């Protein structure tokens, strides 16, 4: 593990990540209208020597869904935030099912120059989101579920060709005496004619500062995993737990190796929502305060049966440990609740008893009620990322264990609300990781590619 370096990114959303955290008295929700709120997230990330900030994009119009209404254009945000930082990387999302490779390449190359090489690209290709994003793009042809992967591949290949084949590195001659600004023969058309795109080129922006702008992919399908092995440098992965996580990590690294690439250069980074405070008790109290803000909903019968509790006889506000013997449950007790909410692979050997003990012991605390436990599990299902709750040592222990067990190469931290959680992570957890020799104390590279040590694809 001595040769491996932990990677950490921070997410910047207008009101933070949690759908209920914005209701806390101390939460600052001006990030919906005041960009300085999430620019401060970038400053905080750089103060902690983190690798990058991620500001996810969304194209659908869903004003009735909180996590869809505050998506600033991430290229504009990154350009603004890059001007007030020096080392931090910026990761932008584009959707290949809707957007065009020429426009994307122009934005990306421009930002890479203005930031001096601190950009990365998150290519997503989902077309089935709520909000019907296709209705916002008129007659622009949108691929089907069956063709979106082929379009994503072509999109990525065209972006890379535009970025790196349009201009020679020594294109600028600047010979005033000879009246020659650009070296003759230094630009090249790519003349791409494919199934989805016709692009002549060349790009009218110089090639990027970085040798290869890193590409980050997401998704659980075999087509998505193959795309990542062939064309990406980083994978945003769901968190699967230790057992399945090790297997998924090894399988994706093997795919990368089969594609003729160095698997150690390919980084696997799941998302986590972190609640950290000076003491574990304080952190758990804050997390339970946020969970309590979640709109009450009927606890399904399958959850009651899984725990062997008839909630018509036992109040859902009672402590779980007063009623349930976790050791007496079946290993797959929560299967019915997870089904349909999160994809679980063949051979998943997760023991739900271990999961429940961990949630009660370290996340919610022994005072956890049935409703709190249900809402915690429901959040984990829907976000496909865990909430890590505790003091600095607890959070660092979780990260170190998963890093050492090769479940992940780093974490994408999602602050649940602003301000406070991002600063607490940087001020409490990062020093603990540094003391353990797991994380840098100074930036060792000037580009995103250098910070994450990714390959040229």
FENQUI-V166512 format. One record per residue. N is the residue number from 0. RES is the residue in one small letter. PSI is psi in degrees with one decimal (NA if undefined). Layout:
# FENQUI-V166512
{{N	RES	PSI} {N	RES	PSI}}
This chain:
# FENQUI-V166512
{{0	x	-14.7} {1	x	-31.6} {2	x	-13.8} {3	x	146.2} {4	x	133.1} {5	x	137.4} {6	x	138.2} {7	x	127.4} {8	x	161.0} {9	x	135.3} {10	x	140.4} {11	x	105.1} {12	x	153.3} {13	x	-39.6} {14	x	17.1} {15	x	-177.8} {16	x	-34.9} {17	x	135.7} {18	x	-9.3} {19	x	-17.5} {20	x	-27.5} {21	x	-17.1} {22	x	-9.0} {23	x	145.1} {24	x	-33.9} {25	x	-4.8} {26	x	137.8} {27	x	111.1} {28	x	15.0} {29	x	-8.1} {30	x	-14.6} {31	x	-28.2} {32	x	-13.4} {33	x	104.7} {34	x	-16.8} {35	x	-23.7} {36	x	-47.7} {37	x	-17.9} {38	x	-35.6} {39	x	-29.4} {40	x	-40.8} {41	x	-42.6} {42	x	-41.0} {43	x	-44.0} {44	x	-42.7} {45	x	-35.3} {46	x	-32.5} {47	x	5.4} {48	x	28.6} {49	x	162.5} {50	x	-42.9} {51	x	169.0} {52	x	139.1} {53	x	126.2} {54	x	95.7} {55	x	144.7} {56	x	162.2} {57	x	141.1} {58	x	-17.1} {59	x	153.9} {60	x	102.7} {61	x	70.6} {62	x	-13.5} {63	x	5.1} {64	x	117.4} {65	x	-41.7} {66	x	12.0} {67	x	-6.5} {68	x	-9.4} {69	x	33.2} {70	x	92.3} {71	x	152.2} {72	x	118.5} {73	x	-23.5} {74	x	-41.1} {75	x	-44.1} {76	x	-47.7} {77	x	-39.6} {78	x	-40.4} {79	x	-46.7} {80	x	-31.2} {81	x	-29.2} {82	x	-19.3} {83	x	11.8} {84	x	167.9} {85	x	-29.1} {86	x	-24.7} {87	x	138.0} {88	x	160.2} {89	x	129.3} {90	x	120.4} {91	x	142.2} {92	x	139.3} {93	x	150.9} {94	x	110.7} {95	x	-15.2} {96	x	-15.5} {97	x	-32.7} {98	x	164.9} {99	x	139.3} {100	x	-31.7} {101	x	-47.1} {102	x	-41.0} {103	x	-43.7} {104	x	-38.9} {105	x	-47.5} {106	x	-44.2} {107	x	-46.5} {108	x	-40.4} {109	x	-48.6} {110	x	-35.7} {111	x	-36.8} {112	x	-44.2} {113	x	-25.3} {114	x	-0.6} {115	x	43.1} {116	x	34.1} {117	x	38.4} {118	x	155.1} {119	x	160.9} {120	x	130.0} {121	x	101.5} {122	x	116.6} {123	x	155.3} {124	x	24.2} {125	x	139.6} {126	x	7.0} {127	x	20.8} {128	x	152.5} {129	x	158.2} {130	x	-6.6} {131	x	64.4} {132	x	-25.1} {133	x	-29.4} {134	x	-15.3} {135	x	-3.5} {136	x	14.0} {137	x	-129.0} {138	x	8.3} {139	x	122.3} {140	x	130.9} {141	x	133.0} {142	x	166.1} {143	x	173.4} {144	x	-31.3} {145	x	-22.7} {146	x	-4.3} {147	x	-30.0} {148	x	-41.2} {149	x	-39.9} {150	x	-40.3} {151	x	-41.6} {152	x	-47.0} {153	x	-41.5} {154	x	-49.9} {155	x	-42.9} {156	x	-40.0} {157	x	-42.3} {158	x	-47.3} {159	x	-38.4} {160	x	-43.0} {161	x	-41.9} {162	x	-41.0} {163	x	-6.4} {164	x	-7.0} {165	x	-39.1} {166	x	141.5} {167	x	156.1} {168	x	-30.7} {169	x	36.8} {170	x	-30.3} {171	x	105.4} {172	x	-42.8} {173	x	47.4} {174	x	94.4} {175	x	-40.0} {176	x	-36.8} {177	x	5.9} {178	x	40.9} {179	x	108.9} {180	x	-46.4} {181	x	132.7} {182	x	126.9} {183	x	136.1} {184	x	10.5} {185	x	-4.1} {186	x	154.7} {187	x	133.7} {188	x	144.5} {189	x	-21.9} {190	x	53.0} {191	x	128.9} {192	x	103.5} {193	x	-168.0} {194	x	-33.4} {195	x	-24.6} {196	x	143.2} {197	x	113.1} {198	x	119.0} {199	x	-47.0} {200	x	-180.0} {201	x	168.6} {202	x	139.8} {203	x	32.8} {204	x	140.4} {205	x	156.9} {206	x	151.4} {207	x	165.2} {208	x	-42.6} {209	x	147.9} {210	x	-34.0} {211	x	114.4} {212	x	121.4} {213	x	143.6} {214	x	127.8} {215	x	132.4} {216	x	159.9} {217	x	170.0} {218	x	154.7} {219	x	-11.8} {220	x	159.1} {221	x	-35.6} {222	x	-40.6} {223	x	-42.2} {224	x	-36.9} {225	x	-40.5} {226	x	-46.5} {227	x	-43.3} {228	x	-34.1} {229	x	-37.4} {230	x	-10.6} {231	x	166.1} {232	x	-16.6} {233	x	144.7} {234	x	123.3} {235	x	108.4} {236	x	147.4} {237	x	160.9} {238	x	124.3} {239	x	0.2} {240	x	173.2} {241	x	-51.0} {242	x	-58.4} {243	x	-31.9} {244	x	-43.1} {245	x	-43.0} {246	x	-43.8} {247	x	-40.5} {248	x	-50.3} {249	x	-39.5} {250	x	-41.5} {251	x	-36.9} {252	x	-37.4} {253	x	-38.0} {254	x	-42.7} {255	x	-43.6} {256	x	-40.1} {257	x	-25.8} {258	x	5.2} {259	x	22.5} {260	x	163.4} {261	x	112.7} {262	x	-25.1} {263	x	-19.7} {264	x	-12.1} {265	x	123.5} {266	x	137.0} {267	x	119.7} {268	x	100.9} {269	x	159.9} {270	x	145.4} {271	x	144.5} {272	x	121.4} {273	x	128.7} {274	x	105.5} {275	x	144.9} {276	x	-179.2} {277	x	-31.4} {278	x	157.0} {279	x	-37.2} {280	x	-44.1} {281	x	-42.4} {282	x	-44.0} {283	x	-36.3} {284	x	-41.6} {285	x	-41.2} {286	x	-42.6} {287	x	-31.4} {288	x	-41.2} {289	x	-44.5} {290	x	-37.1} {291	x	-19.3} {292	x	-13.7} {293	x	136.9} {294	x	131.5} {295	x	135.0} {296	x	159.3} {297	x	126.8} {298	x	123.5} {299	x	154.0} {300	x	-31.8} {301	x	-32.3} {302	x	-41.3} {303	x	-44.2} {304	x	-38.1} {305	x	-38.0} {306	x	0.7} {307	x	35.4} {308	x	130.6} {309	x	102.9} {310	x	-4.1} {311	x	-17.2} {312	x	-24.5} {313	x	126.3} {314	x	140.7} {315	x	-3.5} {316	x	0.7} {317	x	154.2} {318	x	133.7} {319	x	-45.4} {320	x	-14.8} {321	x	-18.7} {322	x	-35.2} {323	x	134.9} {324	x	99.7} {325	x	-36.8} {326	x	-21.1} {327	x	-4.5} {328	x	165.2} {329	x	151.5} {330	x	-28.2} {331	x	39.2} {332	x	-34.1} {333	x	7.7} {334	x	-43.2} {335	x	-32.8} {336	x	-37.5} {337	x	-31.8} {338	x	129.4} {339	x	-11.2} {340	x	-29.5} {341	x	141.9} {342	x	129.4} {343	x	131.5} {344	x	163.5} {345	x	139.4} {346	x	10.0} {347	x	117.9} {348	x	22.9} {349	x	134.4} {350	x	112.6} {351	x	-22.2} {352	x	-41.8} {353	x	-40.9} {354	x	-45.6} {355	x	-40.1} {356	x	-40.2} {357	x	-42.9} {358	x	-46.5} {359	x	-40.0} {360	x	-39.8} {361	x	-20.3} {362	x	-60.7} {363	x	-30.0} {364	x	163.8} {365	x	-10.0} {366	x	1.5} {367	x	134.0} {368	x	169.3} {369	x	-42.8} {370	x	-41.2} {371	x	-41.7} {372	x	-43.6} {373	x	-45.5} {374	x	-35.1} {375	x	-49.8} {376	x	-40.9} {377	x	-43.6} {378	x	-45.3} {379	x	-38.8} {380	x	-49.5} {381	x	-36.1} {382	x	-16.6} {383	x	35.6} {384	x	147.0} {385	x	158.1} {386	x	124.3} {387	x	118.3} {388	x	132.5} {389	x	-167.9} {390	x	-177.1} {391	x	-40.2} {392	x	-40.9} {393	x	-48.3} {394	x	-43.3} {395	x	-37.5} {396	x	-44.7} {397	x	-46.5} {398	x	-45.6} {399	x	-42.8} {400	x	-46.8} {401	x	-32.1} {402	x	-47.1} {403	x	-34.7} {404	x	3.0} {405	x	50.0} {406	x	-27.3} {407	x	160.8} {408	x	-9.5} {409	x	-177.4} {410	x	145.5} {411	x	109.0} {412	x	125.9} {413	x	102.1} {414	x	130.4} {415	x	-27.3} {416	x	173.5} {417	x	154.2} {418	x	178.3} {419	x	-63.8} {420	x	-39.5} {421	x	-44.9} {422	x	-40.3} {423	x	-39.8} {424	x	-46.1} {425	x	-40.1} {426	x	-25.0} {427	x	-50.5} {428	x	-44.5} {429	x	-46.7} {430	x	-35.3} {431	x	-41.5} {432	x	-37.1} {433	x	-40.9} {434	x	-31.2} {435	x	-0.9} {436	x	18.5} {437	x	-20.1} {438	x	151.1} {439	x	155.0} {440	x	-17.1} {441	x	151.8} {442	x	132.7} {443	x	1.9} {444	x	159.7} {445	x	-9.4} {446	x	160.6} {447	x	-46.0} {448	x	-39.1} {449	x	-39.6} {450	x	-42.7} {451	x	-7.4} {452	x	56.2} {453	x	164.5} {454	x	-174.3} {455	x	10.6} {456	x	NA}}
